[in-house]
Amino acid sequence: MAQWKAQQAAKRPKTAKLVGDDRLREYVQERLDGSVRRPDGTIVAGSETPV
């Protein structure tokens, strides 16, 4: 019974973090694009991805 209740509670509709937070979504998108800049305008280097 406890397992069933837990599964029912998990079904509740949730808003994704990136949908509900414009600032976070913009930051993530910029990071994915590789276009993040510091307040002084310098580019923040991302991590190297293995090829």
N, C-alpha and C positions, 0 to 999 in steps of 0.2 A: 504494500500500500504506500509506503514512504517513497519508493522509487517512482510510482505512478504520479504522486503529488509533485515530486521534483520535476518530472518531465512536463507536467501541465504548467507549472510555474515558469519553466524555461521557454514556453511557447509565447509568452507575452510579447507584444510588439515593442521593439527597442529601436531607438533612433541611433544610427551609426554615428560615431564620434566626428567623422569628417563631414557628415551632413549637418550636424547641429552646431559646428564651430567653424565659422568662416575664416577666422584667423589661422586656425590649425590647418584647414584645408589648403589655404593659400601657401602656407609654409611648406607643407608636404609637396604640393605641386611644384613649387620653386626648387625644392631639393631634388625632386625627380628630374626636373629639367636641367639641373646644374647651374641655376642662375641665382643662387643666394648671395646676397651682398651684406657686408657689415654696415653699420650706420654711417661710417666714413666713406662708403662707396667701394671699398676693396672687395674682390670676389673671394668667397669662402670656398676653399678647395674641398671637394668631396673625397670619399675614400676611393681607392683604386679598385676596380672590379677585375677579377681574373678573366682572361680570355679563353 
